[in-house]
Amino acid sequence: MFRRPRLAFPALLLFSVACSGDRSAATSSANPFLEPSTLPYQAPPFDRITDADYQPAIEAGIERQRAQIDSIARQDAPPTFENTIVAMERTGQLLGRVMRAFNAVTSANTDSVLQGVQAEEAPRLAAHSDAIHLDPVLFQRVKTIYDGRSELGLDSVQVFLVERYYKDFVRAGAELPDSDKTELKSLNEEESRLSTRFQNELLAGRNAAGVVVRDSAELAGLSDADVSAAADEAKSRGLDSGWVLALQNTTQQPALASLRDRELRERVMEASLSRGDGGEHDTRPIVRRLAWIRARKAQLLGYPTWAAYVLDDQMAKTPAAAEKLLTDMVPAATTKARDEASRMQAIVDQEGGGFQLASWDWQLYADQLRKKEYDLDQAEVRPYLELDHVLMDGVFFAAHQLYGITFAERHDIPVYNPDVRVFEVFDADGSPLALFYADYFQRPSKSGGAWMDALVEQSGLLGEKPVVYNVCNFTKPAPGQPGLLSFDDVTTMFHEFGHALHGMFSNVRYPTLAGTNVPRDFVEFPSQFNEHWAMDPAVLANYAKRYDTGEPMPASLVDKIRKSSTFNMGYATTEYLEAALLDMAWHTLSADQPEQEVDPFETAALRRYRVDLAQVPPRYRTTYFSHIWDGGYSAGYYAYMWSEVLDDDAFYWFREHGGMTRENGQRFRDMVLSRGGSEDAGAMYRAFRGRDPSVEPLLEERGLTGG
């Protein structure tokens, strides 16, 4: 997942910040945000930053940027590209510094003070964005440049930037009558408050929903390391004894693949499915209101639904196009899932289980089916997937083979949590390229899921090199135990590092077009493309070694993994399609419809799209679907599948041209990864591939072709 930085102009500040602390600190030199960091790459000085620094620095940043924008809008000189567009690109640097750091800590290391800051400042930041985009004097300057862009002697990137500005202003409501602007401002402020509240309620609900186990016999099937981790989790929550199975953000939970106690499996699944669905951390009222607010905003802006508004600015262009991609896959995916379920039911029956396979049984019996059909036991695989080996000898090794870059761990760069590690990245010629932060372990202060973001974005205009970070939620091993991963975890590491490469290789002049500032249904292309290298023979051989002996993974085990690569793909595809179609259902509502009751709406939507399989719940239910309610993917979760068409097709280009070579990697870097959002995404892909993407590689990779 990519979390778009919430500060780049003009896609300003989608998130939150600040509190009711002493504002005098904003003018004090003691506040570390007020001047650029003196650390390498202008990395945030987390050793000097306290919770009390964020609010005054953000408020000062808002005031400073507003003054900068006012001087641009109301200058006497006629509008030019330099005195208006480029001038706006230079604004908001203080606000940018604090927001990037704040976004990192509130997502990955939050506390009650920071959550209070979020809640208070979310509407102020929304109002700040509106004050810029809805300023008629400023918009007139942008429009004048836009109307005359063909006569200004601009290069293609500058023209694209002008068009980006104009479109963003119009999409933000710059052409609305004053009465509609007033309503839109109110809706934006309410939406920002509710999105922040959703994030905080979801985190609290996930932590509260951890399943407490008092009898060690119930944990049969878990590894010793997992049992130790569950004991540590119980201690961290203040329990004197017992174990706690913490939850991750998806519906399925890792423990369900191992637990033999069916009653405990059901408890874990129920805890997962019920998050946000009533109780102290009920997110349903938030969801209902957010869906209506977005529909009403779309209506004000001239679109029938929020999905129509969002997709008009994406590669897909229309909700119909996105829905067609998804629904065209439903028959093959659900047929394959039902076949998988029937084969697992046969195992249950052979064992005399006496029950019908349920959602909480799927992972356990899928593992048994995998053993039966491929002689592959996931417990055999994990000892060969130790986190440090995967990172250094897998993720970093693949990047070196493709792009020539190298990595050196640094211990002198302060971090926001002791679990975070920092690496300096050097280009093929040895020159400094970027900083990379790795934050891999789950903790109660961290949101669920996995993502990439930036602490400093690359900019030729501002002379800034990128500082990017990856966040995951792997189970933290007990002290002295190795951090052993599943192959899904390995894939996640490669995925998020693909986003990181997109940010680190950015080589553009203007901040608005830098790095991952691309359409949502293109941003997952580099990340999903990078997943393919996890199974490249040379890469796998380099990192898949036993943590205790260094013995390489046996060829027979590697072969089993390869042969089983499409195993359980019916389930995986169906659970994704359910979530993506739920997203579309919520965001194709009209503002003329009343707020929807969550549970019946979700049930009806899954039935309408013909993906209502009892044993296969959505990857995210509505009440804990962070991507779409607070993560920037509203009407955009389809993007993973849209981007998968691109990434599989691009990977097949590599196959056709010699695979993992420096020449191929450099071409991909030059034509895709370094370009940011400096041109139309479709044109960028066609220039690389030589044609439009084909869906056939995706179907083949997912095993959905043929019978």
VOGU-3710 file (C-alpha; in Angstrom, 3 decimals, decimal comma):
1> mfrrprlafp> 0,000/0,000/0,000  1,109/3,528/-0,698  0,068/6,382/1,537  0,274/9,568/-0,475  2,127/12,306/1,407  -0,548/14,606/2,706  1,232/17,864/2,098  2,345/18,159/-1,501  0,747/21,150/-3,200  -1,780/21,264/-4,786
11> alllfsvacs> -3,103/17,901/-3,534  -2,879/19,484/-0,117  -3,171/17,966/3,291  -5,691/15,194/3,211  -4,994/14,313/6,821  -4,471/15,971/10,156  -2,249/17,415/12,848  -1,890/19,829/15,822  -3,230/20,359/19,303  -4,056/22,972/21,874
21> gdrsaatssa> -0,534/23,379/23,206  1,428/26,583/23,763  1,573/28,337/20,377  4,455/30,517/21,502  6,678/27,509/20,840  6,109/28,079/17,119  8,364/31,126/17,206  10,963/29,539/19,430  14,219/28,315/17,968  13,797/25,268/20,207
31> npflepstlp> 11,184/23,867/17,847  13,127/21,510/15,548  10,745/21,979/12,619  11,176/25,710/12,115  14,357/25,383/10,088  15,458/22,646/7,669  17,077/19,686/9,379  20,868/19,649/9,481  20,923/15,849/9,393  21,976/14,015/6,212
41> yqappfdrit> 19,281/14,288/3,528  17,406/16,685/5,869  16,073/13,651/7,742  13,750/14,583/10,629  15,582/14,965/13,961  13,332/12,536/15,821  15,688/12,621/18,804  14,762/16,283/19,300  11,093/16,172/18,300  8,470/15,856/21,041
51> dadyqpaiea> 4,702/15,553/20,809  4,463/19,199/21,869  6,411/20,378/18,801  3,911/19,316/16,156  0,975/21,615/16,867  2,791/24,947/16,990  4,970/24,077/13,997  1,965/23,092/11,905  0,047/26,199/12,802  3,097/28,285/11,956
61> gierqraqid> 3,409/26,334/8,704  -0,212/27,009/7,794  0,206/30,716/8,492  3,470/30,909/6,570  2,113/29,112/3,519  -1,048/31,185/3,529  1,049/34,368/3,499  3,165/32,964/0,658  0,073/32,091/-1,370  -1,491/35,512/-0,737
71> siarqdappt> 1,625/37,249/-2,024  1,498/35,129/-5,198  -2,218/35,675/-5,775  -2,202/39,437/-5,173  1,031/40,518/-6,792  0,843/43,277/-9,399  2,853/41,432/-12,033  0,800/39,567/-14,656  0,716/35,785/-14,203  3,606/33,747/-15,577
81> fentivamer> 4,712/30,159/-15,140  7,572/31,273/-12,877  5,785/33,821/-10,674  2,696/31,685/-10,139  3,155/27,952/-10,765  6,816/27,649/-9,764  6,269/30,083/-6,916  3,501/27,847/-5,543  5,820/24,839/-5,843  8,170/26,605/-3,429
91> tgqllgrvmr> 5,524/27,325/-0,783  4,727/25,284/2,304  8,171/23,911/3,071  7,732/24,279/6,841  4,316/22,679/6,689  5,766/19,914/4,546  8,507/19,099/7,034  6,175/18,763/9,975  3,381/16,984/8,120  5,646/14,295/6,716
101> afnavtsant> 7,028/13,517/10,151  3,588/13,715/11,709  2,067/11,375/9,151  4,805/8,862/9,930  4,355/8,849/13,695  0,553/8,980/13,729  0,405/5,976/11,418  3,225/3,928/12,924  3,900/5,147/16,456  0,904/7,075/17,731
111> dsvlqgvqae> -0,264/7,880/21,250  -3,193/9,644/22,855  -1,552/13,073/22,583  -0,891/12,695/18,875  -4,407/11,386/18,314  -5,725/14,483/20,036  -3,579/16,571/17,730  -5,057/14,782/14,724  -8,626/15,288/15,857  -8,188/18,997/16,508
121> eaprlaahsd> -6,245/19,935/13,407  -7,905/17,785/10,751  -10,608/20,383/9,983  -8,094/23,242/10,119  -5,923/21,587/7,523  -8,952/20,914/5,322  -9,895/24,584/5,649  -6,342/25,586/4,732  -6,477/23,506/1,548  -9,863/25,010/0,666
131> aihldpvlfq> -8,611/28,546/1,304  -5,997/27,988/-1,402  -8,016/26,071/-3,965  -11,143/28,198/-3,634  -9,341/31,558/-3,819  -10,836/33,172/-6,975  -7,910/35,557/-7,491  -5,346/32,771/-7,356  -7,437/30,524/-9,589  -7,709/33,279/-12,186
141> rvktiydgrs> -3,921/33,457/-12,374  -3,725/29,672/-12,824  -6,470/29,762/-15,461  -4,751/32,539/-17,399  -1,551/30,477/-17,586  -3,525/27,341/-18,462  -5,441/29,080/-21,268  -2,223/30,414/-22,798  0,034/27,457/-22,095  0,672/26,629/-25,733
151> elgldsvqvf> 2,140/30,094/-26,330  4,461/30,329/-23,319  7,414/28,317/-24,662  7,055/25,679/-21,949  8,517/22,192/-22,242  6,274/19,127/-22,033  6,752/18,622/-18,286  5,974/22,273/-17,549  2,821/22,071/-19,673  1,824/18,903/-17,804
161> lveryykdfv> 2,380/20,689/-14,484  0,209/23,624/-15,543  -2,544/21,243/-16,607  -2,205/19,387/-13,297  -2,650/22,617/-11,344  -5,640/23,748/-13,336  -7,370/20,391/-13,081  -6,708/20,140/-9,349  -8,189/23,582/-8,737  -11,283/22,779/-10,789
171> ragaelpdsd> -11,709/19,402/-9,083  -11,393/21,138/-5,727  -14,343/23,413/-6,595  -12,684/26,578/-7,896  -15,463/27,155/-10,465  -18,378/26,624/-8,064  -20,690/29,467/-7,040  -20,011/30,900/-3,597  -22,934/29,103/-1,949  -21,675/25,720/-3,135
181> ktelkslnee> -18,127/26,589/-2,076  -19,415/27,266/1,425  -21,109/23,873/1,593  -18,088/22,126/0,107  -15,813/23,654/2,741  -18,101/22,400/5,479  -18,193/18,900/3,983  -14,404/18,807/3,607  -13,915/19,721/7,244  -16,410/17,122/8,414
191> esrlstrfqn> -14,864/14,441/6,193  -11,395/15,154/7,563  -12,647/14,881/11,147  -14,436/11,610/10,459  -11,509/10,036/8,588  -9,225/10,818/11,497  -11,769/9,428/13,934  -12,103/6,258/11,863  -8,340/5,697/11,935  -8,130/6,118/15,681
201> ellagrnaag> -11,211/4,001/16,433  -9,943/1,259/14,140  -6,569/1,134/15,882  -8,181/1,064/19,323  -10,687/-1,558/18,209  -8,006/-3,791/16,735  -5,952/-3,647/19,913  -9,008/-4,316/22,082  -10,041/-7,238/19,876  -6,928/-9,322/20,529
211> vvvrdsaela> -8,019/-12,798/21,627  -7,002/-13,751/25,178  -6,098/-17,415/25,742  -5,787/-18,859/29,248  -5,149/-22,536/28,499  -1,904/-23,340/26,697  -3,479/-26,487/25,250  -5,638/-24,281/23,018  -2,490/-22,983/21,315  -1,593/-26,397/19,889
221> glsdadvsaa> -0,253/-26,013/16,373  1,486/-22,679/16,905  5,261/-22,629/16,758  7,279/-22,012/19,926  8,203/-18,571/18,562  4,552/-17,686/17,980  3,589/-18,850/21,469  6,379/-16,740/22,952  5,231/-13,751/20,929  1,657/-14,245/22,201
231> adeaksrgld> 2,958/-14,368/25,787  4,892/-11,146/25,242  1,763/-9,554/23,776  -0,162/-10,491/26,927  2,521/-8,930/29,126  2,549/-5,756/27,017  -1,186/-5,441/27,679  -0,714/-5,739/31,417  -1,937/-9,330/31,839  -0,306/-11,327/34,613
241> sgwvlalqnt> -0,658/-14,610/32,735  -1,973/-16,121/29,538  -1,446/-15,309/25,910  -2,912/-12,765/23,483  -3,339/-13,421/19,763  -3,065/-9,925/18,335  -5,000/-9,098/15,181  -3,724/-7,724/11,914  -5,865/-5,502/9,728  -7,042/-8,104/7,205
251> tqqpalaslr> -9,956/-10,463/7,871  -7,878/-13,641/7,828  -5,377/-13,886/10,673  -1,979/-15,666/10,582  -2,752/-17,894/13,580  -5,683/-19,495/11,734  -3,265/-21,415/9,528  -1,871/-23,297/12,528  -4,359/-23,440/15,392  -5,837/-26,928/15,812
261> drelrervme> -8,488/-25,893/18,330  -11,543/-25,192/16,165  -13,340/-23,255/18,869  -10,370/-20,908/19,245  -10,151/-20,495/15,481  -13,796/-19,432/15,460  -13,145/-16,951/18,279  -10,247/-15,428/16,346  -12,306/-15,114/13,170  -15,272/-13,642/15,035
271> aslsrgdgge> -12,998/-11,097/16,720  -11,611/-10,163/13,332  -14,954/-9,900/11,525  -16,676/-7,953/14,300  -14,166/-5,108/14,545  -16,025/-1,811/14,324  -19,393/-3,561/14,123  -20,886/-2,266/17,362  -19,440/-1,824/20,816  -17,143/0,872/22,141
281> hdtrpivrrl> -15,260/1,347/18,865  -18,213/1,194/16,471  -17,187/2,620/13,098  -20,551/2,130/11,375  -21,880/5,654/12,026  -18,607/7,062/10,673  -18,802/4,931/7,542  -22,427/5,821/6,817  -21,727/9,516/7,080  -18,470/9,418/5,114
291> awirarkaql> -20,148/7,630/2,210  -22,904/10,252/2,059  -20,506/13,199/2,417  -18,444/11,970/-0,510  -21,535/11,436/-2,635  -22,715/14,970/-1,869  -19,280/16,443/-2,657  -19,304/14,658/-6,009  -22,780/16,021/-6,712  -21,649/19,574/-5,986
301> lgyptwaayv> -18,697/19,107/-8,337  -20,905/17,855/-11,171  -20,457/14,087/-10,891  -23,177/11,497/-10,260  -21,144/9,597/-7,636  -17,888/9,824/-5,722  -16,481/6,967/-7,811  -17,218/8,920/-10,989  -15,380/11,916/-9,532  -12,353/9,909/-8,385
311> lddqmaktpa> -11,930/7,801/-11,515  -12,223/10,741/-13,882  -8,648/11,547/-12,785  -7,318/7,972/-12,972  -6,274/5,573/-15,725  -9,611/3,746/-15,554  -11,563/6,996/-16,184  -14,991/5,559/-15,265  -16,486/3,339/-12,555  -17,873/1,137/-15,320
321> aaeklltdmv> -14,366/0,386/-16,585  -13,122/-0,507/-13,097  -16,182/-2,622/-12,326  -15,837/-4,465/-15,624  -12,254/-5,454/-14,837  -13,387/-6,781/-11,458  -16,652/-8,464/-12,416  -15,118/-10,122/-15,473  -12,890/-12,028/-13,044  -15,672/-13,073/-10,662
331> paattkarde> -16,828/-16,269/-12,442  -13,335/-17,746/-12,739  -12,317/-16,699/-9,212  -15,434/-17,960/-7,431  -15,483/-21,209/-9,412  -11,895/-21,846/-8,395  -12,660/-20,916/-4,751  -15,610/-23,335/-4,639  -13,407/-26,086/-6,062  -10,784/-25,349/-3,402
341> asrmqaivdq> -13,475/-25,506/-0,702  -14,784/-28,862/-1,941  -11,295/-30,370/-1,877  -10,773/-29,152/1,676  -14,188/-30,453/2,714  -13,093/-33,858/1,496  -10,175/-33,730/3,948  -12,504/-32,729/6,780  -14,780/-35,651/5,944  -11,907/-38,119/5,648
351> egggfqlasw> -10,763/-37,090/9,130  -14,285/-37,561/10,477  -14,510/-33,877/11,351  -18,292/-33,836/11,226  -18,591/-30,172/10,241  -18,922/-28,042/7,146  -15,855/-26,010/6,235  -16,182/-22,432/7,545  -14,168/-19,275/7,066  -12,155/-19,947/10,239
361> dwqlyadqlr> -11,198/-23,387/8,936  -9,996/-22,304/5,513  -6,353/-21,518/6,207  -5,721/-24,623/8,319  -7,219/-26,974/5,748  -5,695/-25,064/2,859  -2,335/-25,842/4,418  -3,292/-29,507/4,695  -4,457/-29,516/1,081  -1,193/-27,896/0,048
371> kkeydldqae> 0,694/-30,657/1,839  -1,464/-33,294/0,160  -1,274/-31,933/-3,384  2,199/-30,429/-3,371  3,820/-32,074/-0,338  4,469/-28,531/0,907  4,288/-27,679/4,588  4,514/-23,942/5,359  6,260/-24,830/8,621  9,078/-26,240/6,472
381> vrpyleldhv> 9,428/-22,962/4,627  9,588/-20,424/7,467  13,028/-21,414/8,861  14,492/-20,420/5,491  12,862/-16,985/5,512  14,596/-15,053/8,279  13,852/-11,341/8,066  17,439/-10,053/7,864  18,322/-12,542/5,147  15,218/-11,607/3,188
391> lmdgvffaah> 15,975/-7,890/3,488  19,718/-7,873/2,871  20,140/-10,881/0,599  16,757/-10,701/-1,117  15,176/-7,263/-1,330  18,457/-5,320/-1,426  20,206/-7,939/-3,572  17,492/-7,808/-6,245  17,667/-4,014/-6,307  21,429/-4,176/-6,756
401> qlygitfaer> 21,191/-6,704/-9,571  18,611/-4,638/-11,426  19,701/-1,091/-10,693  23,243/-1,262/-9,332  22,366/0,416/-6,026  24,006/-0,515/-2,702  23,022/-0,098/0,951  24,812/0,744/4,176  23,053/0,664/7,541  23,384/3,847/9,553
411> hdipvynpdv> 23,057/4,014/13,305  23,537/7,777/13,615  20,170/8,803/12,139  17,493/9,219/14,846  14,258/7,257/14,458  10,727/7,502/15,855  10,787/4,003/17,397  13,653/1,678/18,356  12,380/-0,984/15,929  13,115/1,289/12,956
421> rvfevfdadg> 16,344/0,787/10,996  17,925/3,276/8,598  19,952/2,536/5,459  21,773/4,932/3,199  21,315/4,091/-0,471  24,083/4,700/-3,010  23,686/4,825/-6,767  25,592/2,579/-9,151  28,385/5,168/-9,420  28,726/5,368/-5,632
431> splalfyady> 27,000/8,735/-5,273  24,481/9,249/-2,421  20,931/8,582/-3,581  18,506/8,345/-0,637  17,762/7,234/2,901  15,523/4,221/3,501  13,776/3,533/6,836  12,522/-0,012/7,573  9,841/-0,467/10,266  8,652/-4,060/10,111
441> fqrpsksgga> 7,190/-5,220/13,440  3,639/-4,977/14,761  2,966/-2,914/17,907  -0,164/-1,465/19,509  0,775/2,082/18,444  0,869/1,146/14,746  -1,998/1,083/12,250  -2,656/-2,232/10,530  -1,417/-3,182/7,092  1,751/-2,247/5,235
451> wmdalveqsg> 2,690/0,954/3,437  5,339/3,266/2,056  5,602/7,022/2,410  8,206/9,779/2,341  9,800/11,906/5,033  11,497/14,035/2,362  10,400/14,004/-1,273  12,847/14,336/-4,132  12,838/17,731/-5,846  15,269/19,222/-8,310
461> llgekpvvyn> 13,698/22,621/-7,748  14,319/22,521/-3,984  17,530/20,490/-4,172  16,140/17,678/-2,002  17,008/13,985/-2,115  14,392/11,409/-1,049  13,970/9,946/2,419  11,422/7,116/2,247  10,142/4,483/4,618  8,398/1,112/4,603
471> vcnftkpapg> 6,064/-0,008/7,394  4,799/-3,568/7,913  3,080/-5,497/10,697  5,048/-8,720/11,023  4,887/-10,520/14,357  7,816/-9,402/16,472  9,820/-12,381/17,698  10,456/-12,873/21,386  13,944/-11,799/22,537  16,553/-14,220/21,277
481> qpgllsfddv> 14,212/-15,749/18,703  14,680/-15,313/14,928  12,204/-13,258/12,935  10,822/-15,970/10,653  8,454/-14,950/7,885  5,805/-16,569/5,750  6,217/-16,318/2,007  3,308/-13,850/2,004  5,384/-11,674/4,355  8,317/-11,908/1,964
491> ttmfhefgha> 6,078/-10,808/-0,892  4,901/-7,865/1,213  8,508/-6,783/1,807  9,260/-6,844/-1,909  5,987/-5,037/-2,636  6,578/-2,151/-0,265  10,174/-1,829/-1,392  8,867/-1,439/-4,946  7,071/1,685/-3,714  10,297/2,771/-2,021
501> lhgmfsnvry> 12,229/2,411/-5,276  9,610/4,544/-7,009  10,266/7,265/-4,443  14,054/6,872/-4,310  14,582/6,867/-8,088  12,441/9,950/-8,667  14,377/12,422/-10,813  12,037/15,310/-11,541  12,205/19,045/-10,949  8,811/19,915/-9,520
511> ptlagtnvpr> 7,608/18,525/-6,141  3,998/18,079/-7,276  5,162/15,584/-9,921  7,784/13,772/-7,837  8,033/10,124/-6,870  4,750/8,380/-6,182  2,548/11,383/-7,040  0,871/9,421/-9,831  -2,674/8,105/-10,407  -3,819/5,650/-7,752
521> dfvefpsqfn> -4,292/2,904/-10,346  -0,694/3,374/-11,507  1,030/3,774/-8,138  0,714/0,052/-7,341  2,387/-0,903/-10,621  6,035/-0,508/-9,489  5,330/-2,157/-6,134  3,536/-5,189/-7,553  6,126/-5,460/-10,310  8,846/-5,720/-7,659
531> ehwamdpavl> 7,070/-8,701/-6,051  8,072/-10,885/-9,001  11,743/-10,849/-8,001  11,013/-12,672/-4,731  10,751/-15,886/-6,755  13,547/-15,184/-9,238  15,909/-18,198/-9,014  19,040/-16,138/-8,385  17,347/-13,951/-5,786  15,602/-16,798/-3,958
541> anyakrydtg> 18,828/-18,795/-3,793  20,573/-15,785/-2,275  18,172/-15,195/0,619  16,343/-18,498/1,313  18,770/-20,003/3,830  18,138/-21,589/7,206  18,457/-19,058/9,973  20,422/-21,448/12,226  22,748/-23,270/9,822  22,897/-21,098/6,706
551> epmpaslvdk> 21,896/-24,141/4,659  20,220/-23,101/1,385  16,613/-24,057/0,827  16,599/-27,494/-0,816  15,838/-27,523/-4,514  12,942/-29,884/-3,848  11,335/-27,365/-1,496  11,886/-24,510/-3,960  10,230/-26,614/-6,645  7,224/-27,240/-4,387
561> irksstfnmg> 6,851/-23,499/-3,771  6,952/-22,779/-7,482  4,450/-25,480/-8,367  2,095/-24,267/-5,651  2,365/-20,586/-6,645  -1,253/-20,479/-7,828  -2,529/-22,624/-4,978  -5,474/-21,060/-3,092  -5,673/-18,356/-5,750  -9,430/-18,764/-5,993
571> yatteyleaa> -9,694/-17,703/-2,369  -7,126/-14,903/-2,668  -8,746/-13,454/-5,773  -12,284/-13,745/-4,437  -11,536/-12,086/-1,083  -9,845/-9,215/-2,939  -12,702/-8,850/-5,444  -15,215/-8,762/-2,582  -13,377/-5,882/-0,935  -12,828/-3,975/-4,176
581> lldmawhtls> -16,473/-4,336/-5,182  -17,612/-3,270/-1,704  -15,541/-0,137/-2,174  -17,237/0,519/-5,517  -20,675/-0,174/-4,038  -20,209/2,393/-1,263  -18,817/5,000/-3,609  -21,342/4,618/-6,409  -24,138/5,727/-4,092  -25,960/8,910/-4,991
591> adqpeqevdp> -26,289/11,804/-2,571  -30,054/11,576/-3,150  -30,057/8,221/-1,362  -30,241/8,145/2,441  -27,332/7,028/4,607  -27,069/3,244/4,393  -27,144/0,729/7,235  -23,777/-0,988/6,984  -24,500/-4,698/7,496  -27,491/-5,064/5,154
601> fetaalrryr> -25,821/-2,859/2,544  -22,686/-4,981/2,588  -24,674/-8,226/2,361  -26,746/-6,941/-0,551  -23,703/-5,628/-2,423  -21,818/-8,923/-2,217  -24,922/-10,765/-3,374  -25,458/-8,340/-6,262  -21,904/-8,825/-7,491  -22,211/-12,620/-7,003
611> vdlaqvppry> -19,248/-12,866/-4,666  -21,143/-13,811/-1,494  -19,282/-17,006/-0,553  -19,786/-17,890/3,108  -16,357/-19,491/3,499  -14,610/-16,547/1,816  -15,264/-13,266/3,642  -13,974/-10,022/2,096  -10,335/-9,225/2,673  -11,651/-6,160/4,498
621> rttyfshiwd> -15,170/-5,731/5,765  -16,645/-2,255/5,591  -16,129/-1,509/9,272  -12,340/-1,995/9,182  -11,605/-1,082/5,567  -8,872/1,428/6,333  -7,787/1,787/2,705  -11,034/3,459/1,700  -12,131/5,360/4,817  -8,865/6,913/5,960
631> ggysagyyay> -6,118/5,657/3,646  -6,774/7,573/0,433  -8,111/4,624/-1,605  -11,803/5,593/-1,675  -13,215/4,267/-4,972  -9,654/3,162/-5,613  -9,153/-0,291/-4,147  -9,697/-1,682/-7,654  -6,292/-0,108/-8,396  -4,422/-3,180/-7,172
641> mwsevlddda> -5,986/-5,304/-9,897  -5,675/-2,559/-12,530  -1,999/-2,185/-11,656  -1,550/-5,964/-11,644  -2,445/-6,006/-15,319  0,428/-3,564/-15,846  2,921/-5,284/-13,546  2,440/-8,794/-14,947  2,575/-7,491/-18,508  5,762/-5,545/-17,725
651> fywfrehggm> 7,311/-8,597/-16,060  6,633/-10,596/-19,202  8,543/-7,911/-21,126  11,513/-8,655/-18,856  11,099/-12,375/-19,562  11,088/-11,672/-23,272  14,270/-9,576/-23,028  16,571/-11,627/-20,821  15,073/-11,261/-17,343  16,959/-9,681/-14,441
661> trengqrfrd> 19,732/-7,700/-16,134  21,215/-4,301/-15,377  20,282/-3,133/-18,860  16,626/-4,072/-18,378  16,570/-2,592/-14,883  18,057/0,674/-16,094  15,465/0,910/-18,846  12,638/0,389/-16,345  14,193/2,945/-14,004  14,682/5,533/-16,751
671> mvlsrggsed> 11,270/5,096/-18,376  9,055/4,474/-15,333  10,585/4,714/-11,855  12,418/8,006/-12,338  9,608/9,859/-14,098  7,224/10,346/-11,170  3,978/11,893/-12,381  5,606/14,050/-15,039  3,524/12,666/-17,908  0,331/10,741/-18,602
681> agamyrafrg> 0,584/7,328/-16,943  -0,856/5,445/-19,913  1,577/7,102/-22,300  4,446/6,308/-19,919  3,512/2,634/-19,879  3,097/2,432/-23,652  6,520/4,027/-24,144  8,085/1,344/-21,966  6,135/-1,660/-23,277  5,650/-0,575/-26,865
691> rdpsveplle> 1,895/-1,200/-26,674  -1,084/-1,140/-24,328  -1,008/-3,748/-21,550  -2,499/-7,200/-22,039  -4,584/-8,931/-19,354  -3,397/-12,404/-20,350  -0,233/-12,399/-18,196  -2,347/-11,575/-15,123  -4,730/-14,447/-15,766  -1,808/-16,808/-16,314
701> ergltgg> 0,033/-15,664/-13,170  -3,112/-16,157/-11,079  -3,843/-19,557/-12,587  -7,228/-18,401/-13,846  -6,785/-19,509/-17,447  -7,944/-22,847/-18,792  -10,115/-25,290/-16,861
//
